[in-house]
Every structure is written in C-alpha cells, then in structure tokens.
Amino acid sequence: MLQIKTFKPTDGESKINAFLATIKTEDVKNIDVRESGFAVIQYEVKEAWADRMCSECKYWDDSGQSDSVNGLCHECGGRRRFNCKACDRFKDLRD
C-alpha cells in the first residue's frame, strides 16, 4: 500500500532524514522537494502478512495430518500448499 509523508519548510533536513531512517530504501518510491522547501516522500508499506505462508493462517486446515503438504483454505476455498504465500485474507493463528 502506498503512503505519503509531507514535511513543511520549517521541518528541516534532520526531520526528513530521521523519517527516511525508519523505512527501507527499496520502499521509497519518490521524493519531491520543492524550491519552497516543502517535501513529499512517497513510500510503500508492506502489510504484516505479506511474507507469511498459508500454513500459518487460521483458515488453513491440513485435517490434522502434520506431515501433509496440502491443506484446505476455509476462507478462500480450494486446496493450497503449505508454503504458498498468504493472501490478503490472512488471519494469524495467534490472534
């Protein structure tokens, strides 16, 4: 999901650099600094579930077979492999 962060001319470089230190370089999509000193930083935020797998989801069911590589997704339907990337309906088991 794309986000933007704006800085007023009075914020200065130190606030901009402090914010940039909180995000990964590859997440920054655009930095626009105007002559007036107004800055807009466009960056991407990855959802927490983006790097998770189906087998870590509350909706994934392997029918109690711990050695199974396939399971059924009760939210999306259909069979999924344990190592498939989680979808946007991911629900953490711990929640």
Backbone as XML, in Angstrom:
<?xml version="1.0"?>
<chain id="A" units="angstrom">
  <residue number="1" name="MET">
    <atom name="N" x="0.841" y="-1.152" z="0.000"/>
    <atom name="CA" x="0.000" y="0.000" z="0.000"/>
    <atom name="C" x="0.903" y="1.236" z="0.000"/>
  </residue>
  <residue number="2" name="LEU">
    <atom name="N" x="0.642" y="2.158" z="-0.924"/>
    <atom name="CA" x="1.432" y="3.378" z="-0.999"/>
    <atom name="C" x="0.979" y="4.378" z="0.048"/>
  </residue>
  <residue number="3" name="GLN">
    <atom name="N" x="1.940" y="5.069" z="0.627"/>
    <atom name="CA" x="1.694" y="6.103" z="1.632"/>
    <atom name="C" x="2.491" y="7.339" z="1.241"/>
  </residue>
  <residue number="4" name="ILE">
    <atom name="N" x="2.113" y="8.497" z="1.771"/>
    <atom name="CA" x="2.928" y="9.696" z="1.585"/>
    <atom name="C" x="3.187" y="10.332" z="2.940"/>
  </residue>
  <residue number="5" name="LYS">
    <atom name="N" x="4.289" y="11.016" z="3.031"/>
    <atom name="CA" x="4.644" y="11.777" z="4.232"/>
    <atom name="C" x="5.072" y="13.147" z="3.755"/>
  </residue>
  <residue number="6" name="THR">
    <atom name="N" x="4.491" y="14.192" z="4.316"/>
    <atom name="CA" x="4.830" y="15.551" z="3.906"/>
    <atom name="C" x="5.614" y="16.245" z="5.012"/>
  </residue>
  <residue number="7" name="PHE">
    <atom name="N" x="6.490" y="17.150" z="4.598"/>
    <atom name="CA" x="7.295" y="17.939" z="5.524"/>
    <atom name="C" x="7.182" y="19.403" z="5.136"/>
  </residue>
  <residue number="8" name="LYS">
    <atom name="N" x="6.999" y="20.263" z="6.128"/>
    <atom name="CA" x="6.925" y="21.709" z="5.907"/>
    <atom name="C" x="8.344" y="22.260" z="5.784"/>
  </residue>
  <residue number="9" name="PRO">
    <atom name="N" x="8.485" y="23.424" z="5.164"/>
    <atom name="CA" x="9.820" y="24.021" z="5.049"/>
    <atom name="C" x="10.519" y="24.205" z="6.399"/>
  </residue>
  <residue number="10" name="THR">
    <atom name="N" x="9.762" y="24.375" z="7.459"/>
    <atom name="CA" x="10.364" y="24.594" z="8.781"/>
    <atom name="C" x="10.867" y="23.301" z="9.423"/>
  </residue>
  <residue number="11" name="ASP">
    <atom name="N" x="10.487" y="22.141" z="8.869"/>
    <atom name="CA" x="10.902" y="20.865" z="9.458"/>
    <atom name="C" x="12.396" y="20.602" z="9.309"/>
  </residue>
  <residue number="12" name="GLY">
    <atom name="N" x="12.965" y="21.034" z="8.201"/>
    <atom name="CA" x="14.397" y="20.886" z="8.002"/>
    <atom name="C" x="14.836" y="19.478" z="7.624"/>
  </residue>
  <residue number="13" name="GLU">
    <atom name="N" x="16.113" y="19.387" z="7.232"/>
    <atom name="CA" x="16.692" y="18.121" z="6.769"/>
    <atom name="C" x="16.731" y="17.057" z="7.848"/>
  </residue>
  <residue number="14" name="SER">
    <atom name="N" x="16.951" y="17.447" z="9.085"/>
    <atom name="CA" x="17.107" y="16.442" z="10.136"/>
    <atom name="C" x="15.824" y="15.633" z="10.334"/>
  </residue>
  <residue number="15" name="LYS">
    <atom name="N" x="14.651" y="16.277" z="10.258"/>
    <atom name="CA" x="13.400" y="15.530" z="10.394"/>
    <atom name="C" x="13.176" y="14.617" z="9.195"/>
  </residue>
  <residue number="16" name="ILE">
    <atom name="N" x="13.517" y="15.099" z="8.009"/>
    <atom name="CA" x="13.361" y="14.275" z="6.800"/>
    <atom name="C" x="14.283" y="13.066" z="6.887"/>
  </residue>
  <residue number="17" name="ASN">
    <atom name="N" x="15.534" y="13.289" z="7.246"/>
    <atom name="CA" x="16.489" y="12.188" z="7.350"/>
    <atom name="C" x="16.105" y="11.218" z="8.461"/>
  </residue>
  <residue number="18" name="ALA">
    <atom name="N" x="15.562" y="11.717" z="9.553"/>
    <atom name="CA" x="15.120" y="10.846" z="10.642"/>
    <atom name="C" x="13.977" y="9.955" z="10.169"/>
  </residue>
  <residue number="19" name="PHE">
    <atom name="N" x="13.045" y="10.515" z="9.391"/>
    <atom name="CA" x="11.951" y="9.701" z="8.865"/>
    <atom name="C" x="12.471" y="8.659" z="7.876"/>
  </residue>
  <residue number="20" name="LEU">
    <atom name="N" x="13.364" y="9.064" z="6.971"/>
    <atom name="CA" x="13.914" y="8.130" z="5.985"/>
    <atom name="C" x="14.660" y="6.979" z="6.657"/>
  </residue>
  <residue number="21" name="ALA">
    <atom name="N" x="15.217" y="7.206" z="7.812"/>
    <atom name="CA" x="15.928" y="6.149" z="8.536"/>
    <atom name="C" x="14.975" y="5.078" z="9.056"/>
  </residue>
  <residue number="22" name="THR">
    <atom name="N" x="13.686" y="5.389" z="9.137"/>
    <atom name="CA" x="12.715" y="4.424" z="9.666"/>
    <atom name="C" x="12.152" y="3.488" z="8.600"/>
  </residue>
  <residue number="23" name="ILE">
    <atom name="N" x="12.440" y="3.749" z="7.319"/>
    <atom name="CA" x="11.912" y="2.903" z="6.246"/>
    <atom name="C" x="13.056" y="2.357" z="5.404"/>
  </residue>
  <residue number="24" name="LYS">
    <atom name="N" x="12.785" y="1.255" z="4.711"/>
    <atom name="CA" x="13.804" y="0.629" z="3.863"/>
    <atom name="C" x="13.971" y="1.421" z="2.569"/>
  </residue>
  <residue number="25" name="THR">
    <atom name="N" x="15.179" y="1.438" z="2.066"/>
    <atom name="CA" x="15.484" y="2.175" z="0.839"/>
    <atom name="C" x="14.614" y="1.728" z="-0.320"/>
  </residue>
  <residue number="26" name="GLU">
    <atom name="N" x="14.391" y="0.411" z="-0.453"/>
    <atom name="CA" x="13.610" y="-0.097" z="-1.582"/>
    <atom name="C" x="12.124" y="0.258" z="-1.473"/>
  </residue>
  <residue number="27" name="ASP">
    <atom name="N" x="11.674" y="0.671" z="-0.292"/>
    <atom name="CA" x="10.275" y="1.058" z="-0.112"/>
    <atom name="C" x="9.987" y="2.491" z="-0.567"/>
  </residue>
  <residue number="28" name="VAL">
    <atom name="N" x="11.035" y="3.302" z="-0.697"/>
    <atom name="CA" x="10.860" y="4.691" z="-1.137"/>
    <atom name="C" x="10.611" y="4.704" z="-2.639"/>
  </residue>
  <residue number="29" name="LYS">
    <atom name="N" x="9.484" y="5.296" z="-3.041"/>
    <atom name="CA" x="9.119" y="5.342" z="-4.456"/>
    <atom name="C" x="9.449" y="6.689" z="-5.086"/>
  </residue>
  <residue number="30" name="ASN">
    <atom name="N" x="9.335" y="7.772" z="-4.321"/>
    <atom name="CA" x="9.582" y="9.094" z="-4.881"/>
    <atom name="C" x="9.813" y="10.091" z="-3.748"/>
  </residue>
  <residue number="31" name="ILE">
    <atom name="N" x="10.769" y="11.001" z="-3.959"/>
    <atom name="CA" x="10.989" y="12.111" z="-3.039"/>
    <atom name="C" x="10.923" y="13.384" z="-3.867"/>
  </residue>
  <residue number="32" name="ASP">
    <atom name="N" x="10.010" y="14.268" z="-3.505"/>
    <atom name="CA" x="9.820" y="15.514" z="-4.234"/>
    <atom name="C" x="10.062" y="16.680" z="-3.279"/>
  </residue>
  <residue number="33" name="VAL">
    <atom name="N" x="11.166" y="17.398" z="-3.489"/>
    <atom name="CA" x="11.487" y="18.565" z="-2.671"/>
    <atom name="C" x="11.314" y="19.796" z="-3.549"/>
  </residue>
  <residue number="34" name="ARG">
    <atom name="N" x="10.417" y="20.665" z="-3.141"/>
    <atom name="CA" x="10.125" y="21.881" z="-3.901"/>
    <atom name="C" x="11.094" y="22.990" z="-3.499"/>
  </residue>
  <residue number="35" name="GLU">
    <atom name="N" x="11.187" y="24.036" z="-4.333"/>
    <atom name="CA" x="12.071" y="25.164" z="-4.042"/>
    <atom name="C" x="11.699" y="25.850" z="-2.728"/>
  </residue>
  <residue number="36" name="SER">
    <atom name="N" x="10.429" y="25.797" z="-2.386"/>
    <atom name="CA" x="9.970" y="26.424" z="-1.139"/>
    <atom name="C" x="10.433" y="25.655" z="0.095"/>
  </residue>
  <residue number="37" name="GLY">
    <atom name="N" x="10.997" y="24.464" z="-0.112"/>
    <atom name="CA" x="11.450" y="23.638" z="0.997"/>
    <atom name="C" x="10.431" y="22.606" z="1.431"/>
  </residue>
  <residue number="38" name="PHE">
    <atom name="N" x="9.254" y="22.618" z="0.822"/>
    <atom name="CA" x="8.204" y="21.643" z="1.109"/>
    <atom name="C" x="8.615" y="20.306" z="0.488"/>
  </residue>
  <residue number="39" name="ALA">
    <atom name="N" x="8.537" y="19.222" z="1.261"/>
    <atom name="CA" x="8.963" y="17.910" z="0.760"/>
    <atom name="C" x="7.829" y="16.898" z="0.886"/>
  </residue>
  <residue number="40" name="VAL">
    <atom name="N" x="7.709" y="16.045" z="-0.140"/>
    <atom name="CA" x="6.742" y="14.954" z="-0.134"/>
    <atom name="C" x="7.506" y="13.671" z="-0.432"/>
  </residue>
  <residue number="41" name="ILE">
    <atom name="N" x="7.365" y="12.679" z="0.453"/>
    <atom name="CA" x="8.018" y="11.385" z="0.257"/>
    <atom name="C" x="6.921" y="10.354" z="0.051"/>
  </residue>
  <residue number="42" name="GLN">
    <atom name="N" x="6.996" y="9.667" z="-1.073"/>
    <atom name="CA" x="6.052" y="8.586" z="-1.368"/>
    <atom name="C" x="6.779" y="7.275" z="-1.099"/>
  </residue>
  <residue number="43" name="TYR">
    <atom name="N" x="6.146" y="6.397" z="-0.289"/>
    <atom name="CA" x="6.797" y="5.137" z="0.065"/>
    <atom name="C" x="5.748" y="4.041" z="0.168"/>
  </residue>
  <residue number="44" name="GLU">
    <atom name="N" x="6.216" y="2.804" z="0.148"/>
    <atom name="CA" x="5.325" y="1.656" z="0.183"/>
    <atom name="C" x="5.401" y="0.980" z="1.549"/>
  </residue>
  <residue number="45" name="VAL">
    <atom name="N" x="4.234" y="0.632" z="2.075"/>
    <atom name="CA" x="4.155" y="-0.085" z="3.341"/>
    <atom name="C" x="3.672" y="-1.492" z="3.042"/>
  </residue>
  <residue number="46" name="LYS">
    <atom name="N" x="4.435" y="-2.480" z="3.471"/>
    <atom name="CA" x="4.014" y="-3.867" z="3.285"/>
    <atom name="C" x="3.185" y="-4.286" z="4.479"/>
  </residue>
  <residue number="47" name="GLU">
    <atom name="N" x="2.101" y="-4.964" z="4.194"/>
    <atom name="CA" x="1.263" y="-5.476" z="5.263"/>
    <atom name="C" x="2.035" y="-6.547" z="6.034"/>
  </residue>
  <residue number="48" name="ALA">
    <atom name="N" x="1.717" y="-6.701" z="7.289"/>
    <atom name="CA" x="2.435" y="-7.648" z="8.147"/>
    <atom name="C" x="2.347" y="-9.076" z="7.626"/>
  </residue>
  <residue number="49" name="TRP">
    <atom name="N" x="1.262" y="-9.409" z="6.953"/>
    <atom name="CA" x="1.064" y="-10.787" z="6.497"/>
    <atom name="C" x="1.750" y="-11.067" z="5.158"/>
  </residue>
  <residue number="50" name="ALA">
    <atom name="N" x="2.297" y="-10.076" z="4.510"/>
    <atom name="CA" x="2.818" y="-10.231" z="3.150"/>
    <atom name="C" x="3.911" y="-11.299" z="3.022"/>
  </residue>
  <residue number="51" name="ASP">
    <atom name="N" x="4.677" y="-11.519" z="4.061"/>
    <atom name="CA" x="5.760" y="-12.505" z="3.997"/>
    <atom name="C" x="5.412" y="-13.810" z="4.707"/>
  </residue>
  <residue number="52" name="ARG">
    <atom name="N" x="4.151" y="-13.995" z="5.058"/>
    <atom name="CA" x="3.723" y="-15.196" z="5.763"/>
    <atom name="C" x="3.310" y="-16.277" z="4.763"/>
  </residue>
  <residue number="53" name="MET">
    <atom name="N" x="3.044" y="-17.483" z="5.264"/>
    <atom name="CA" x="2.640" y="-18.602" z="4.410"/>
    <atom name="C" x="1.242" y="-19.074" z="4.800"/>
  </residue>
  <residue number="54" name="CYS">
    <atom name="N" x="0.593" y="-19.762" z="3.868"/>
    <atom name="CA" x="-0.764" y="-20.281" z="4.104"/>
    <atom name="C" x="-0.845" y="-21.134" z="5.361"/>
  </residue>
  <residue number="55" name="SER">
    <atom name="N" x="0.156" y="-21.953" z="5.602"/>
    <atom name="CA" x="0.099" y="-22.878" z="6.742"/>
    <atom name="C" x="0.126" y="-22.147" z="8.077"/>
  </residue>
  <residue number="56" name="GLU">
    <atom name="N" x="0.456" y="-20.866" z="8.089"/>
    <atom name="CA" x="0.471" y="-20.079" z="9.321"/>
    <atom name="C" x="-0.859" y="-19.350" z="9.540"/>
  </residue>
  <residue number="57" name="CYS">
    <atom name="N" x="-1.816" y="-19.604" z="8.680"/>
    <atom name="CA" x="-3.100" y="-18.912" z="8.703"/>
    <atom name="C" x="-4.156" y="-19.695" z="9.481"/>
  </residue>
  <residue number="58" name="LYS">
    <atom name="N" x="-5.015" y="-18.970" z="10.144"/>
    <atom name="CA" x="-6.099" y="-19.576" z="10.916"/>
    <atom name="C" x="-7.059" y="-20.367" z="10.030"/>
  </residue>
  <residue number="59" name="TYR">
    <atom name="N" x="-7.181" y="-19.991" z="8.758"/>
    <atom name="CA" x="-8.122" y="-20.630" z="7.841"/>
    <atom name="C" x="-7.553" y="-21.857" z="7.137"/>
  </residue>
  <residue number="60" name="TRP">
    <atom name="N" x="-6.263" y="-22.128" z="7.272"/>
    <atom name="CA" x="-5.627" y="-23.265" z="6.598"/>
    <atom name="C" x="-5.842" y="-24.515" z="7.428"/>
  </residue>
  <residue number="61" name="ASP">
    <atom name="N" x="-6.306" y="-25.586" z="6.804"/>
    <atom name="CA" x="-6.630" y="-26.821" z="7.524"/>
    <atom name="C" x="-5.976" y="-28.004" z="6.825"/>
  </residue>
  <residue number="62" name="ASP">
    <atom name="N" x="-5.112" y="-28.711" z="7.550"/>
    <atom name="CA" x="-4.460" y="-29.900" z="6.994"/>
    <atom name="C" x="-5.119" y="-31.179" z="7.495"/>
  </residue>
  <residue number="63" name="SER">
    <atom name="N" x="-6.301" y="-31.058" z="8.052"/>
    <atom name="CA" x="-7.074" y="-32.188" z="8.582"/>
    <atom name="C" x="-6.333" y="-32.958" z="9.669"/>
  </residue>
  <residue number="64" name="GLY">
    <atom name="N" x="-5.474" y="-32.276" z="10.390"/>
    <atom name="CA" x="-4.754" y="-32.913" z="11.492"/>
    <atom name="C" x="-3.560" y="-33.742" z="11.080"/>
  </residue>
  <residue number="65" name="GLN">
    <atom name="N" x="-3.210" y="-33.738" z="9.810"/>
    <atom name="CA" x="-2.056" y="-34.501" z="9.325"/>
    <atom name="C" x="-0.844" y="-33.579" z="9.295"/>
  </residue>
  <residue number="66" name="SER">
    <atom name="N" x="-0.016" y="-33.678" z="10.285"/>
    <atom name="CA" x="1.120" y="-32.770" z="10.412"/>
    <atom name="C" x="2.147" y="-32.933" z="9.290"/>
  </residue>
  <residue number="67" name="ASP">
    <atom name="N" x="2.164" y="-34.084" z="8.614"/>
    <atom name="CA" x="3.118" y="-34.297" z="7.523"/>
    <atom name="C" x="2.525" y="-33.948" z="6.161"/>
  </residue>
  <residue number="68" name="SER">
    <atom name="N" x="1.340" y="-33.368" z="6.136"/>
    <atom name="CA" x="0.678" y="-33.023" z="4.880"/>
    <atom name="C" x="1.262" y="-31.737" z="4.292"/>
  </residue>
  <residue number="69" name="VAL">
    <atom name="N" x="1.476" y="-31.725" z="2.985"/>
    <atom name="CA" x="1.969" y="-30.514" z="2.324"/>
    <atom name="C" x="0.817" y="-29.730" z="1.697"/>
  </residue>
  <residue number="70" name="ASN">
    <atom name="N" x="-0.371" y="-30.299" z="1.692"/>
    <atom name="CA" x="-1.551" y="-29.629" z="1.154"/>
    <atom name="C" x="-2.574" y="-29.413" z="2.248"/>
  </residue>
  <residue number="71" name="GLY">
    <atom name="N" x="-3.328" y="-28.355" z="2.105"/>
    <atom name="CA" x="-4.391" y="-28.074" z="3.057"/>
    <atom name="C" x="-5.548" y="-27.401" z="2.346"/>
  </residue>
  <residue number="72" name="LEU">
    <atom name="N" x="-6.606" y="-27.207" z="3.065"/>
    <atom name="CA" x="-7.789" y="-26.564" z="2.517"/>
    <atom name="C" x="-7.924" y="-25.188" z="3.160"/>
  </residue>
  <residue number="73" name="CYS">
    <atom name="N" x="-8.163" y="-24.182" z="2.345"/>
    <atom name="CA" x="-8.384" y="-22.835" z="2.861"/>
    <atom name="C" x="-9.882" y="-22.654" z="3.084"/>
  </residue>
  <residue number="74" name="HIS">
    <atom name="N" x="-10.283" y="-22.464" z="4.333"/>
    <atom name="CA" x="-11.697" y="-22.312" z="4.663"/>
    <atom name="C" x="-12.216" y="-20.914" z="4.348"/>
  </residue>
  <residue number="75" name="GLU">
    <atom name="N" x="-11.342" y="-19.988" z="4.039"/>
    <atom name="CA" x="-11.775" y="-18.625" z="3.715"/>
    <atom name="C" x="-11.885" y="-18.428" z="2.203"/>
  </residue>
  <residue number="76" name="CYS">
    <atom name="N" x="-10.881" y="-18.860" z="1.453"/>
    <atom name="CA" x="-10.870" y="-18.672" z="0.000"/>
    <atom name="C" x="-11.395" y="-19.882" z="-0.756"/>
  </residue>
  <residue number="77" name="GLY">
    <atom name="N" x="-11.404" y="-21.038" z="-0.097"/>
    <atom name="CA" x="-11.803" y="-22.271" z="-0.767"/>
    <atom name="C" x="-10.643" y="-22.846" z="-1.559"/>
  </residue>
  <residue number="78" name="GLY">
    <atom name="N" x="-10.719" y="-24.107" z="-1.868"/>
    <atom name="CA" x="-9.681" y="-24.752" z="-2.664"/>
    <atom name="C" x="-8.515" y="-25.235" z="-1.836"/>
  </residue>
  <residue number="79" name="ARG">
    <atom name="N" x="-7.728" y="-26.082" z="-2.452"/>
    <atom name="CA" x="-6.565" y="-26.657" z="-1.795"/>
    <atom name="C" x="-5.368" y="-25.754" z="-2.027"/>
  </residue>
  <residue number="80" name="ARG">
    <atom name="N" x="-4.527" y="-25.665" z="-1.009"/>
    <atom name="CA" x="-3.325" y="-24.837" z="-1.078"/>
    <atom name="C" x="-2.153" y="-25.614" z="-0.501"/>
  </residue>
  <residue number="81" name="ARG">
    <atom name="N" x="-0.975" y="-25.363" z="-1.038"/>
    <atom name="CA" x="0.240" y="-25.963" z="-0.477"/>
    <atom name="C" x="0.631" y="-25.189" z="0.782"/>
  </residue>
  <residue number="82" name="PHE">
    <atom name="N" x="1.314" y="-25.866" z="1.697"/>
    <atom name="CA" x="1.672" y="-25.240" z="2.970"/>
    <atom name="C" x="2.572" y="-24.021" z="2.791"/>
  </residue>
  <residue number="83" name="ASN">
    <atom name="N" x="3.366" y="-24.004" z="1.699"/>
    <atom name="CA" x="4.319" y="-22.916" z="1.516"/>
    <atom name="C" x="3.849" y="-21.841" z="0.544"/>
  </residue>
  <residue number="84" name="CYS">
    <atom name="N" x="2.568" y="-21.845" z="0.178"/>
    <atom name="CA" x="2.029" y="-20.770" z="-0.660"/>
    <atom name="C" x="2.053" y="-19.473" z="0.132"/>
  </residue>
  <residue number="85" name="LYS">
    <atom name="N" x="2.283" y="-18.379" z="-0.567"/>
    <atom name="CA" x="2.252" y="-17.067" z="0.083"/>
    <atom name="C" x="0.842" y="-16.770" z="0.569"/>
  </residue>
  <residue number="86" name="ALA">
    <atom name="N" x="0.745" y="-16.130" z="1.696"/>
    <atom name="CA" x="-0.552" y="-15.784" z="2.277"/>
    <atom name="C" x="-1.286" y="-14.777" z="1.387"/>
  </residue>
  <residue number="87" name="CYS">
    <atom name="N" x="-2.602" y="-14.888" z="1.394"/>
    <atom name="CA" x="-3.424" y="-13.945" z="0.630"/>
    <atom name="C" x="-3.848" y="-12.785" z="1.538"/>
  </residue>
  <residue number="88" name="ASP">
    <atom name="N" x="-4.593" y="-11.852" z="0.989"/>
    <atom name="CA" x="-4.988" y="-10.679" z="1.775"/>
    <atom name="C" x="-6.033" y="-10.987" z="2.850"/>
  </residue>
  <residue number="89" name="ARG">
    <atom name="N" x="-6.526" y="-12.216" z="2.900"/>
    <atom name="CA" x="-7.466" y="-12.626" z="3.951"/>
    <atom name="C" x="-6.756" y="-13.334" z="5.105"/>
  </residue>
  <residue number="90" name="PHE">
    <atom name="N" x="-5.432" y="-13.303" z="5.103"/>
    <atom name="CA" x="-4.627" y="-13.978" z="6.114"/>
    <atom name="C" x="-5.050" y="-13.569" z="7.524"/>
  </residue>
  <residue number="91" name="LYS">
    <atom name="N" x="-5.197" y="-14.550" z="8.382"/>
    <atom name="CA" x="-5.537" y="-14.320" z="9.783"/>
    <atom name="C" x="-4.544" y="-15.125" z="10.621"/>
  </residue>
  <residue number="92" name="ASP">
    <atom name="N" x="-3.746" y="-14.466" z="11.400"/>
    <atom name="CA" x="-2.698" y="-15.110" z="12.189"/>
    <atom name="C" x="-3.306" y="-16.087" z="13.201"/>
  </residue>
  <residue number="93" name="LEU">
    <atom name="N" x="-2.693" y="-17.240" z="13.322"/>
    <atom name="CA" x="-3.127" y="-18.256" z="14.282"/>
    <atom name="C" x="-3.123" y="-17.747" z="15.715"/>
  </residue>
  <residue number="94" name="ARG">
    <atom name="N" x="-2.211" y="-16.857" z="16.023"/>
    <atom name="CA" x="-2.041" y="-16.361" z="17.393"/>
    <atom name="C" x="-3.102" y="-15.331" z="17.788"/>
  </residue>
  <residue number="95" name="ASP">
    <atom name="N" x="-3.857" y="-14.831" z="16.807"/>
    <atom name="CA" x="-4.890" y="-13.815" z="17.116"/>
    <atom name="C" x="-6.156" y="-14.447" z="17.624"/>
  </residue>
</chain>
